[in-house]
Amino acid sequence: MILPTKHIYVQSSLLGVGATLLSLLEEEATVSSLWNRARTLPNIKGFDRYTLGLDILFLVGLIRFEDGLVKKVQK
């Protein structure tokens, strides 16, 4: 479920959820304000998948949490 397969579309995988969240993160945001923007999207499907998507992004080093805000890592 982390990666897409022939039975799981990219949008339904956690990698796709992370990509969606990364596209919503134009500027730094709190976890709850980002959730308010993402909650209506069909591939998010709930708070558990939202947090798993954030976890994936954090583990691969694309976001960081600083001063209560989620920020994109600038490379």
Rosetta blueprint (number, residue, H / E / L):
1 M L
2 I L
3 L L
4 P L
5 T L
6 K L
7 H L
8 I L
9 Y L
10 V H
11 Q H
12 S H
13 S L
14 L H
15 L H
16 G H
17 V H
18 G H
19 A H
20 T H
21 L H
22 L H
23 S H
24 L H
25 L L
26 E L
27 E L
28 E L
29 A E
30 T L
31 V H
32 S H
33 S H
34 L H
35 W H
36 N H
37 R H
38 A H
39 R L
40 T L
41 L L
42 P L
43 N L
44 I L
45 K L
46 G L
47 F H
48 D H
49 R H
50 Y H
51 T H
52 L H
53 G H
54 L H
55 D H
56 I H
57 L H
58 F H
59 L H
60 V L
61 G L
62 L L
63 I E
64 R E
65 F E
66 E E
67 D L
68 G L
69 L E
70 V E
71 K E
72 K E
73 V L
74 Q L
75 K L
